[in-house]
Amino acid sequence: MLLDQRLFVELRLSNNGIVGDSAYYISRGEPGYDEMLERVGGLNPGEEKSIPPYR
């Protein structure tokens, strides 16, 4: 979480030797913000965590 409470998300997907990367910001109030915080178990400004794999 950045100091302004935006989330910076970096994702990587690999399947059959094909790799895709994505990076984006999520601001408070945007769709997915609360769900992402819940998924990583909460964050404080300046804190970083890995995103558990989706299954």
N, C-alpha and C positions, 0 to 999 in steps of 0.2 A: 504494500500500500504506500502510495506516495504521501508526502506531507500534507497535500491538499485533499487527501482521502480518495483520490481516484485510484482505481486498480489498473495496473499494467499487467496484461496477460500475454504470455508467450506459450504457444502450443506447437507441438510437432506430432505428425501422424505418419506412420510408415506402414506400408502394406505391400507385400510381394515385391520388395525392392524399390518401391516408389515412395519418396519422402516429400511431405508438404509441411511448410512452416507458416505460422501466422502470428502476428503480434497486434494488439489493440488496447485501447484504454476504455474503461467503463467508469462513468461518473455516478456519484450518488443520485438516486432517483431514476436512473436508466434501467430498462429491462435487463434482468440477469445480475444486477449488482448484489442484491441481497442473497440470491441463490449461490453466487460465487463465494461470498463471505462464509456462508453456511458450509459449503463444500470443503473449504480449507480450514474450518474450525475457528473462524474469526481472525482478524488482523488488527494490529495497531499501526498508526502512521509510522512509516519507516521500516516496518517489518516485512520480511519476505518469506514465502512458503511455497513448497511444491504443490501442484494440483494433483490429487489422487487420480489414477486412471479411471476412465468411464468403462463400465462393463455392460 
